[in-house]
């Protein structure tokens, strides 16, 4: 698979910040030993590349916490 563009990735998130947090948290999981959701033999030493590919394929999603009223 070719590397996705930033515009393609932004279709999977509501903003750039969310995309960065989502991919970096997933990359940290991969570094910590969680197995990848894709065949990542050619990307063994690049957890961020694997995380980006997983997000692009729709395998990694996020859910916003509900907003709370602070009074």
Buried (B, 14 or more C-beta within 10 A) or exposed (E): EEEBEEEEBBEBBEEEEBBEEBBEEBBEBBEEEEEBBBEBEEBEEBBBBBBBBBBBEEEBEBEEEEEEEEE
